[in-house]
Amino acid sequence: MSENNESDLTNRSEIVFLYDAEDANPNGDPLSADNKPRVDEETGKAVVTDVRLKRFIRDQLYDDGQGVYILNPSKADIDPSGRDELFLELLNLDSDELGDKDPDELFEQFLDEATDVRYFGAPLSFSEAVDDELETDEIPQFTGPVQFTLGRSLNEVVANRESKKLSVTVTSGGDADQGTFATDHRLAYALVRFQGVVNENSAEGTNLSQDDVERLDTTVWRALKNQTLTRSKMGHSPRLYLRVEYDGNYYEGNLDQLISIDEELSEPDREMRSIDDVTIDIDPLIDRIENISDNIDTVHVVASKYMTFSYDGDTGGQETLYDAIEEHAEIDIIDVYS
């Protein structure tokens, strides 16, 4: 829960996040047959929407005891389509109590309770009955200060040769059940890269705080550990989280493009099957950090102990990355379980 009714965030941040999916479906396309993984037909690379990543984060926030407005129906005993109920549940109010509240104070309380809205924003709309109780013509629409691009895999992916046939039983009415079959599509291996931004100006609109941003540093990592324990998501692991906190409103952009697979030290894309087959080239990233070091406040980072990095002609694990960053910028190595 936010401790203030206004944002104390003064610095912009840029996020780079890597995770991999081994024998899994990173993001199924519901419009395809059998929810096939999203793959760019031109590049052969896996695609993951920002909505999928935000769902992982929201679910982790909920498990952490934070207030979440856009709920996962499998996580809560409330109808997720009930916009009135979602709003009232967070405020711990009945609809007939709304008329006793000042609308401005009510929406401030809503932001204080709805951690996911402070991050990602949300459009608000209510039934006519609740609108009447609120007694205001100005229902706020919150723009999220934390945004992520579309995620794409660094490698060209291949589908598993062995695809499972799943038996699904559905009720057709009365006492009759029908059996159908669906194919369980998975990718052999995908190393997915996301880029994100924390906008200090937009933070004022949702009261996003410095504490919220620091919470995000651990939540994103734990979300990929804890919210991927379902049948189709088993095999997901966080590999690298990097948040470059700039000085003030400086913004470099495209830092994610400076992290790539070292092709000489890695298996060919379509032969990759685990993180052991991958070495990440960080030379361009460290060069950029050195060049813009005067505009960097702190680099917040955590890397998996299973990662291999190539830098300045050598290879090594997480310490190779940490030491390289520390040469040029203040570094904060994130304790994801603090």
Solvent accessible surface area in square Angstrom, and as a share of the most:
residue,aa,sasa,rsa
1,M,116,0.52
2,S,7,0.05
3,E,153,0.69
4,N,67,0.34
5,N,104,0.53
6,E,125,0.56
7,S,24,0.15
8,D,74,0.39
9,L,17,0.08
10,T,99,0.57
11,N,23,0.12
12,R,39,0.14
13,S,2,0.01
14,E,0,0.00
15,I,0,0.00
16,V,0,0.00
17,F,0,0.00
18,L,0,0.00
19,Y,0,0.00
20,D,2,0.01
21,A,0,0.00
22,E,67,0.30
23,D,70,0.36
24,A,0,0.00
25,N,8,0.04
26,P,2,0.01
27,N,14,0.07
28,G,9,0.09
29,D,39,0.20
30,P,99,0.62
31,L,172,0.85
32,S,38,0.25
33,A,71,0.55
34,D,63,0.33
35,N,73,0.37
36,K,90,0.38
37,P,19,0.12
38,R,70,0.25
39,V,58,0.33
40,D,34,0.18
41,E,171,0.77
42,E,159,0.72
43,T,72,0.42
44,G,16,0.15
45,K,65,0.28
46,A,1,0.01
47,V,19,0.11
48,V,0,0.00
49,T,27,0.15
50,D,36,0.19
51,V,103,0.59
52,R,50,0.18
53,L,0,0.00
54,K,21,0.09
55,R,45,0.16
56,F,1,0.01
57,I,0,0.00
58,R,21,0.08
59,D,8,0.04
60,Q,6,0.02
61,L,0,0.00
62,Y,79,0.30
63,D,78,0.40
64,D,59,0.31
65,G,67,0.65
66,Q,36,0.16
67,G,22,0.21
68,V,7,0.04
69,Y,13,0.05
70,I,64,0.33
71,L,19,0.10
72,N,27,0.14
73,P,83,0.52
74,S,99,0.64
75,K,59,0.25
76,A,17,0.13
77,D,160,0.83
78,I,32,0.16
79,D,85,0.44
80,P,51,0.32
81,S,90,0.58
82,G,13,0.12
83,R,109,0.40
84,D,23,0.12
85,E,89,0.40
86,L,15,0.07
87,F,0,0.00
88,L,23,0.11
89,E,114,0.51
90,L,28,0.14
91,L,6,0.03
92,N,135,0.69
93,L,27,0.14
94,D,91,0.47
95,S,48,0.31
96,D,105,0.55
97,E,69,0.31
98,L,1,0.00
99,G,35,0.34
100,D,127,0.66
101,K,85,0.36
102,D,69,0.36
103,P,30,0.19
104,D,107,0.56
105,E,122,0.55
106,L,3,0.01
107,F,15,0.06
108,E,64,0.29
109,Q,69,0.31
110,F,0,0.00
111,L,5,0.03
112,D,28,0.15
113,E,43,0.19
114,A,0,0.00
115,T,0,0.00
116,D,0,0.00
117,V,0,0.00
118,R,0,0.00
119,Y,0,0.00
120,F,13,0.05
121,G,3,0.03
122,A,5,0.04
123,P,104,0.66
124,L,6,0.03
125,S,61,0.40
126,F,12,0.05
127,S,32,0.20
128,E,138,0.62
129,A,70,0.54
130,V,4,0.02
131,D,52,0.27
132,D,95,0.49
133,E,61,0.27
134,L,2,0.01
135,E,134,0.60
136,T,37,0.21
137,D,149,0.77
138,E,144,0.64
139,I,40,0.20
140,P,37,0.23
141,Q,105,0.47
142,F,25,0.10
143,T,98,0.57
144,G,5,0.05
145,P,2,0.01
146,V,0,0.00
147,Q,77,0.34
148,F,14,0.06
149,T,66,0.38
150,L,81,0.40
151,G,0,0.00
152,R,98,0.36
153,S,3,0.02
154,L,19,0.09
155,N,1,0.00
156,E,58,0.26
157,V,10,0.06
158,V,23,0.13
159,A,67,0.52
160,N,35,0.18
161,R,234,0.85
162,E,138,0.62
163,S,57,0.37
164,K,125,0.53
165,K,141,0.60
166,L,47,0.23
167,S,85,0.55
168,V,60,0.35
169,T,95,0.55
170,V,66,0.38
171,T,101,0.59
172,S,61,0.39
173,G,44,0.42
174,G,76,0.73
175,D,150,0.78
176,A,56,0.43
177,D,93,0.48
178,Q,103,0.46
179,G,61,0.59
180,T,64,0.37
181,F,154,0.64
182,A,29,0.23
183,T,18,0.11
184,D,12,0.06
185,H,39,0.17
186,R,36,0.13
187,L,5,0.03
188,A,4,0.03
189,Y,2,0.01
190,A,0,0.00
191,L,0,0.00
192,V,0,0.00
193,R,43,0.16
194,F,1,0.00
195,Q,16,0.07
196,G,1,0.01
197,V,34,0.19
198,V,0,0.00
199,N,42,0.21
200,E,13,0.06
201,N,87,0.45
202,S,35,0.22
203,A,0,0.00
204,E,125,0.56
205,G,47,0.45
206,T,0,0.00
207,N,10,0.05
208,L,0,0.00
209,S,5,0.03
210,Q,47,0.21
211,D,81,0.42
212,D,1,0.00
213,V,1,0.01
214,E,83,0.37
215,R,53,0.19
216,L,0,0.00
217,D,6,0.03
218,T,19,0.11
219,T,0,0.00
220,V,0,0.00
221,W,18,0.06
222,R,37,0.13
223,A,0,0.00
224,L,0,0.00
225,K,92,0.39
226,N,66,0.34
227,Q,22,0.10
228,T,3,0.02
229,L,123,0.61
230,T,81,0.47
231,R,132,0.48
232,S,28,0.18
233,K,23,0.10
234,M,101,0.45
235,G,35,0.34
236,H,13,0.06
237,S,30,0.19
238,P,4,0.03
239,R,24,0.09
240,L,0,0.00
241,Y,0,0.00
242,L,1,0.00
243,R,1,0.00
244,V,0,0.00
245,E,13,0.06
246,Y,0,0.00
247,D,87,0.45
248,G,25,0.24
249,N,105,0.54
250,Y,66,0.25
251,Y,80,0.31
252,E,49,0.22
253,G,6,0.06
254,N,99,0.51
255,L,0,0.00
256,D,13,0.06
257,Q,107,0.47
258,L,27,0.13
259,I,0,0.00
260,S,46,0.29
261,I,21,0.11
262,D,26,0.14
263,E,151,0.68
264,E,166,0.75
265,L,96,0.48
266,S,17,0.11
267,E,80,0.36
268,P,78,0.49
269,D,46,0.24
270,R,124,0.45
271,E,103,0.46
272,M,2,0.01
273,R,112,0.41
274,S,27,0.17
275,I,11,0.06
276,D,119,0.62
277,D,35,0.18
278,V,4,0.02
279,T,9,0.05
280,I,1,0.00
281,D,32,0.17
282,I,0,0.00
283,D,45,0.23
284,P,52,0.33
285,L,1,0.00
286,I,1,0.01
287,D,78,0.40
288,R,73,0.27
289,I,0,0.00
290,E,89,0.40
291,N,117,0.60
292,I,13,0.07
293,S,38,0.25
294,D,137,0.71
295,N,51,0.26
296,I,19,0.10
297,D,64,0.33
298,T,19,0.11
299,V,0,0.00
300,H,18,0.08
301,V,0,0.00
302,V,15,0.08
303,A,3,0.03
304,S,9,0.06
305,K,146,0.62
306,Y,129,0.49
307,M,4,0.02
308,T,48,0.28
309,F,0,0.00
310,S,8,0.05
311,Y,40,0.15
312,D,110,0.57
313,G,82,0.79
314,D,96,0.50
315,T,77,0.45
316,G,23,0.22
317,G,32,0.31
318,Q,49,0.22
319,E,101,0.45
320,T,30,0.18
321,L,0,0.00
322,Y,9,0.04
323,D,79,0.41
324,A,1,0.01
325,I,0,0.00
326,E,106,0.47
327,E,114,0.51
328,H,48,0.22
329,A,17,0.13
330,E,121,0.54
331,I,30,0.15
332,D,56,0.29
333,I,89,0.45
334,I,16,0.08
335,D,90,0.46
336,V,15,0.09
337,Y,142,0.54
338,S,115,0.74
